[in-house]
């Protein structure tokens, strides 16, 4: 079981690191870039980005990470007396609430609303400003949560130790 937990926890740490890095890139680079555009161009750029982000690889990574976190959370509950359990459960909880739920309940609805917006409408400027502020706030939260989950998984790994004798 130690080997399975070790590998699953490494996988969770890597997946949350990849997602957190992706979310961070949006906050640190992309939002700054589109923030300097006119409302019309910003909306068009973000609409194109939202559409392009629906790749199979990103969807598998996102939903696969959620499944791995659920499994690790459940295993942590069943192995609560093991030193890794609090860290793994914290990682699962932080990602599922702060990364996964925020994306599903806040980011995706904002994206859908933006996709339906007309870049040349009279209300485009106000819609774009409001979208950027709200989207950035939620993206910052999911970035921090996802990277914090990665740290929790690394701490869990430090408690599991290296379970392979002949490696």
ABEGO torsion letter per residue (X at the ends): XAAAAAAAAAAAAAAAAAAAAAAAAAAAAAAAAAAABBAAAAAAAAAAAAAAABBAAAAAAAAAAAAAAAAAAAAAAAAAABAAAAAAAAAAAAAAAAAAAAAAAAAAAAAAAAAABBAABAAAAAAAAAAAAAAAAAAAAAAAAAAAAAAAAAAAAAAAEBABAAX
